[in-house]
Amino acid sequence: MYRLLLTLSAALTLLAAVPAHAATLLWSLLLGEGSPQYDYSVDQLVVDGAGGCVVVVDRYDNNAHKNDVVLMRFDSKGSPVWSKIYPATDDIEITYIDKKVVVGSVTSPSGDKKIIVIDAAGTEATISEATTDIYNDMNGEIGAAGDKKGFFVIASDNSGSLVLRRYSYK
């Protein structure tokens, strides 16, 4: 019995000495600051496979009663790569992303749809046809929020401000 207790104590001591994995905050960025005029919400966050991400932020103007969509790309260090504002837009859904290109579907308030393709420099090309809706909403609303090195979270407080945070698994 004594030998069993000694063995268990030794095993517990060794297990306690093994470092546990933790999440470490790498960077944090303000996506939108809540105010009486604007309400912000994140519609989609998709990682690019290189440590960065693209975030789709809805910005509702309480005075004008209209929704704008802000599309922002960040690199692995949290630096903004590009940002675009789509006035009076109902929705943007990212359907493909890698480190060189972002493809998404844009929906206007009338319900018309078109495709946007944005390269790494922020240059945008639009694919549309007269009287025809073109869309490619294959992923639905939620994209991957992490990769093999870490993950992203959106933090929101009572003021309505939104903050994007990148964590590592270490």
C-alpha positions in Angstrom: 0.0 0.0 0.0 2.8 2.4 0.9 4.6 1.6 -2.4 1.4 2.4 -4.3 1.0 5.7 -2.5 4.6 6.6 -3.2 4.2 5.7 -6.9 1.1 7.8 -7.2 2.8 10.8 -5.4 5.8 10.6 -7.8 3.4 10.5 -10.8 1.5 13.5 -9.6 4.7 15.4 -9.0 5.9 14.7 -12.5 2.6 15.7 -14.0 2.5 18.9 -12.1 6.0 19.8 -13.4 4.9 19.5 -17.1 4.1 23.0 -18.4 0.5 23.5 -19.4 -0.5 25.1 -22.6 -1.9 28.6 -22.3 -3.2 31.3 -24.6 -1.0 34.4 -24.9 -2.3 37.7 -26.2 -0.2 38.8 -29.2 -2.0 42.0 -30.3 -5.2 43.8 -30.0 -6.9 46.4 -32.3 -10.0 48.6 -32.2 -12.4 47.7 -35.0 -15.1 50.3 -34.1 -15.8 52.6 -31.2 -19.4 52.6 -30.1 -21.1 56.0 -30.1 -24.7 57.4 -30.1 -24.4 57.7 -33.9 -22.9 54.3 -34.8 -23.5 50.7 -33.7 -20.9 48.1 -34.7 -21.1 44.4 -35.0 -18.8 41.8 -36.6 -20.5 39.7 -39.2 -17.6 37.5 -40.2 -13.9 36.9 -39.4 -11.9 34.6 -41.6 -8.2 33.7 -41.2 -5.9 33.8 -44.2 -3.7 30.8 -43.4 -0.6 33.1 -42.9 -1.5 34.4 -39.4 -3.6 37.3 -40.6 -7.3 37.7 -41.2 -10.1 39.6 -42.9 -13.0 41.0 -40.7 -16.4 42.1 -42.0 -17.8 44.8 -39.7 -21.3 46.2 -40.0 -21.6 49.9 -39.1 -25.2 51.0 -38.6 -25.7 54.8 -38.7 -28.5 55.5 -36.2 -29.0 59.1 -37.6 -29.2 58.2 -41.3 -30.8 54.8 -40.6 -28.5 53.0 -43.0 -25.9 50.2 -42.8 -22.3 50.4 -44.2 -20.0 47.5 -44.3 -16.3 47.9 -43.5 -14.0 45.2 -44.8 -10.5 45.1 -43.1 -7.5 42.9 -43.7 -4.7 42.5 -41.0 -1.4 40.7 -41.3 0.1 38.3 -38.8 1.5 41.1 -36.7 -1.8 43.0 -36.5 -0.8 45.7 -39.0 -3.7 46.9 -41.2 -3.0 45.8 -44.8 -6.1 47.5 -46.3 -9.5 48.7 -45.3 -12.6 49.4 -47.5 -15.9 51.0 -46.7 -19.0 49.9 -48.7 -21.7 52.5 -48.1 -25.4 51.5 -48.0 -24.5 47.8 -48.2 -26.5 45.1 -46.5 -23.9 42.3 -46.4 -20.5 41.1 -47.5 -19.6 37.4 -47.1 -16.1 36.2 -47.6 -16.1 33.0 -49.5 -12.3 32.5 -50.2 -9.2 33.9 -48.7 -5.4 33.2 -48.8 -2.4 35.4 -48.3 -2.8 36.9 -51.9 -6.5 37.4 -52.5 -9.9 37.8 -50.9 -13.1 36.9 -52.7 -16.5 37.9 -51.4 -20.1 38.4 -52.3 -21.6 41.9 -51.8 -25.4 42.4 -51.3 -27.0 45.8 -51.8 -30.1 47.0 -49.9 -32.1 46.1 -53.0 -30.9 42.5 -52.8 -28.7 42.7 -55.9 -25.5 40.7 -55.6 -22.0 41.0 -57.1 -18.6 39.5 -56.5 -15.5 41.4 -55.4 -11.9 40.1 -55.7 -9.3 42.1 -53.7 -5.6 41.4 -54.1 -2.9 41.8 -51.4 -2.3 45.5 -52.3 -6.0 46.3 -51.8 -6.8 46.6 -55.5 -10.4 45.5 -56.2 -12.1 44.0 -59.2 -15.8 43.5 -59.4 -17.7 40.8 -61.2 -21.3 41.7 -62.1 -23.8 41.3 -64.8 -26.7 43.6 -65.7 -30.1 42.3 -64.3 -28.3 39.2 -62.9 -27.3 38.3 -59.3 -23.9 36.7 -59.0 -23.0 35.2 -55.7 -20.8 32.5 -54.2 -21.8 32.2 -50.5 -20.5 28.7 -50.1 -19.0 29.1 -46.5 -22.1 30.6 -44.9 -21.7 33.1 -42.2 -18.9 31.7 -40.1 -15.3 31.3 -41.3 -12.4 29.7 -39.4 -11.4 31.7 -36.4 -8.0 30.1 -35.9 -5.0 28.5 -37.5 -2.2 26.2 -36.4 -0.4 29.0 -34.5 -3.3 30.7 -32.7 -6.8 32.1 -32.8 -8.8 35.4 -33.0 -11.5 36.6 -30.7 -13.8 39.7 -30.9 -14.2 41.5 -27.6 -17.2 43.9 -27.0 -17.9 45.9 -23.9 -20.9 47.9 -22.7 -19.8 51.0 -24.7 -20.4 49.1 -28.0 -16.7 49.2 -29.0 -15.3 46.1 -30.8 -11.8 44.9 -30.4 -10.0 42.2 -32.5 -7.5 40.1 -30.5 -5.0 37.6 -31.7 -3.8 34.9 -29.3 -1.1 32.3 -29.7 -1.4 28.8 -28.2 1.8 29.3 -26.2 
